[in-house]
Amino acid sequence: MSPLLPEQIDALGELHRTSRDLGIDLVVIGAAAYRAWVDDDYRTTEDIDLVAGIDLSELPLLTRPLVECGWRNDPRREHRWISRGGARVDLIPVGSQARRDKRLMWPRGETTMSLVGVEHVFRGAVEREMAPGLVVKVVPLVILTLLKIVSYLEEPFVRRKDLIDLAGILDVYEEGGDRRFSDVVFDAGVDYSEAGAYLLGWDLARLCADEDERAAVHRFIGLLSAEDDASFVADQLFGDAQRGRGQRFRLEMAAFSKGWSSLEAGK
């Protein structure tokens, strides 16, 4: 079953065909990418997040054909487009200039968006079937984790869903594969239940060669490593009704931090 609604499938298919015809790279990120890899029926999304391999000044090349087919731009949000079927699509143009700047400024609202980590999106994207016959490029979980961390740090008080998605990724990372039984995990002395979280930190440490990327992950871990902060975040995410889930999140975050530090420890 597709993680997307019918109108979202139609919108993604139309956008995919348009970008392909124009030779523009298009990659699914955000909650839609999360649902592409994680079987989480409780995680729904009202919009599809995508990055396009063009700069903001070139965006009309992609959007003009869509407008001619009935799409419209949300007057309050420059990055949001509404398909003719009513689906909401958040379209982020990330060309060579934006990648160098690691930041995108939307001129109408004079708001900025961090693009730290986005360089990995185009290099690491893989094809994934989002619906029968609809195969598009999707960001893999380790890169999605980096993007979620950067997004959360920009607005930690309003990006609660980013943490919930991260908790879901920590749960399932490398689940069902052999890596949870590998020497990397065994040598680290990590239990199987936290092995996925450790491997996620381990993989992320080897992905992030850029100073800004590493600084973002260090800051994120610092925010959640203090016992009081970790407990507060877990309570905010899961509440009393899921106290056991909150405890697991804290344990997984500790394993994630250990995996992240493994590169510095020479492991």
N, C-alpha and C positions, 0 to 999 in steps of 0.2 A: 504494500500500500504506500502511495506517495505521501510524504510529510506535508505536501502543499495542497491548498484548496484548488478546486477546478479553475477559478479565475486567476489564481496565482500561476498555475501551470501554463495557462494560455498566455499570460503576460511574459513569463520567463521564456517561453518558446518563441514568441514574437521578437523579443529583445535579442535572444540568442541568434535567430536567423538574420536580423538586421545587422548586428555586430559582425557576424561571420561574413556577410556579403561585403561589408566595408573593410574587412581585414583588421578589426579592432579586437584586442584581447578582452574577454569578459570573464570574471571569476566570481562565484557565489561565496559570500562570507556571512558573518552574523548568525542569527538563529536558524536560518534555512540550512546553512552549512552544518551547524550543530546537529540538526535533525537528520541530515543526510548520513551521519555517522553514528548517532546515538539514538537508540530505540527508546524514546521518551515521549509517550503519548500526552503527557501532561504539559509539555512545553509547546505551546502554540505561538505563532508569530503573525502579526497583522500586516507585516511588510516583508519584502525581500531585499536584502542588502547585497549590492554588487559593486565591484570596482571595475572600472574600464581603463584600458591602457592608453589614455589620451589625456592631455592637459585640459584645464577648464576652458581655455580659449577655443579648443577644438570640439568641445562637447556638442555644439549644434550639428556637427556632422552626423552624430548618432541620434540626437533627439529630433531633428527636423523630420526624418521619415516617420518617426513615431507620432509626432503631432499631426502629420498628414493623414495618419490612420485613426485619429481620434484620441490620442493620449493628450494629457494636459499636465502642466507644471503646477504644483501646490503653491499658491501665492505667498504662503507663510513660511515655507521651507524650501529653499532653493534646490536642495538635493533630492527632494521627493517628487516623484512622478506618479500620476494616476492613469492606469491603463483604461482602454475603452470598456473593459469589463469591470472596472472598479477596483482592481488590485493596486495596492500601494507598493511602489518600488523606490528604494533609496539608492540612488546612482552616484557613485563617488568617482570623479575623474582623477586618475593618477598617472600622469605622463612623466616624461623625463625630468621636467622642471620641478614638479611636485615631489618627486623622489629625492632630488637633490636637496630641496628645502626641508623635507620631512614634515611639512605642514601645508595645509590647504586653507586659504582664506576665501570665504564666500563673500563676494562684494556687496550683495544686496543687504544682508544682515550684519555685515562686518564681523562675522564669527569665524573662528579658526578651528581647525580639526587636526589633531596630531596624526601624522602618517608614519610614526616610528614603527618599524617592523613590516611595513607594507611592501618593501622591496622583495621579501620572501614570497609574497602572494603569487606573483606571476611565474617565478622560478619553480615554486613547489606545488602549484595547483595540479590536480589530477582529475581525470574525467570520471564522472559519476552519473548514473541514470537517476534522475529526479522524478521521472514519471515514465510510463511505457513509451519508448521511442524518443524520449527527450534526454539526451546525454550532454551535459555541460561540464565546464571546469569548476571544481569546488576546492576550496582551501582545506588541506588536511588538518587533523586535530592539533598537532603540535604548533603549527603556525596560527591556527585559530586561537589557541591558548594565549599566545603572545599578543594578538590583536585584542583579545578580551581584557588582558591585563592593562594594556595601554588605554583602552576605552574606559575601564573602571577608574583608573588613576586620574583621568581628566575630570570625572564627575562622580566621586565615590558615594555621594549621598543620594544620587538618583539612578545609578547604574546597578541596582540590586540584581537585575536579571543576568548581568555578566558574571557575578559571583555564583549564582545558582547554576548557570551553564558550566562554569569551571568545576563546581562540585560534581556535576554529572560526568564531565570528562575524566576527572580524577577517579571516579568509580569504575569506568569501563575501559580506560586506556590499556591497550594490548590484551584485553580480555579474550580468552579463548585461543591465544597464540602461545608459542613456545617461550617467548622472551620472559614471561613471568617466572620461568623455571631456569633462567640462564645464570651463568656464573656472575654476571654483573649484579644481579639481585642477591644471589647467595653470598657473595663476598661482602656485600653491604650489610648483611644480617637483617634484611627486611622481610617481614611476614608477607605471605601471599596476598592477604587482604589489602596491604598497602603497596604491593609491588607495582601496580599500574601507576600510582601516584609518583613513586620513586623514579620509574622509567620516564615518565613525562618530564620531570625535572631534569633528569639525565640527558634526555634528547634536546630539551630546550637549551640547556647549557652549551651544547655543541652546535646548536643552530645560531645562537646569538653571539656573533663576533663583533658586532657594532657596539660602540661604547654607549650610545643612547639606549639601545635595546637592553643591554646588561644593567644599566642604571635603573631602567624601568622595572625589571624583574626584581632587582635587589630592593628597590623601594617597596614593591608590592609585598614581598616576603617579610620585610621589616614591619609593615603595617599589620600583618596577620600573625607574626611570630610571637609577639608579646602575649602572654596568657590572657590578660584582661581583654586585649583587643580581639584575640581569636575567639574567646568566649562570647564577647559582645556580638561579633559578626555572626557566629553560629546561631546565637539566640535570635538575632534579627532575621536570619534566613529561614530558620526552621521552627523556632518557637518551642514552647513546652510540649506541644503535641508530637513533635519529632525530635525529642531530646537525644535519642540514640543516634539519629542521623547527624545531629550537630556534633556529637562526640566523634563520630566517624570522620566528619569533615576536618576536625582539628588534627586527628591522627594522620589523615591523608596529607594535610598541609605540611605536617612535620616531615613526612616521607618525601614529599615534593621538594621541600627545602634541602633535605639531605641529598637528593639526586642532583639538584642544581649545584650544590657545593662540591660534588664529586670531581668536577673538572679541576677545580683549584686544589683539591686534595690529591690529584694525580691518580684517580681511580677510573 
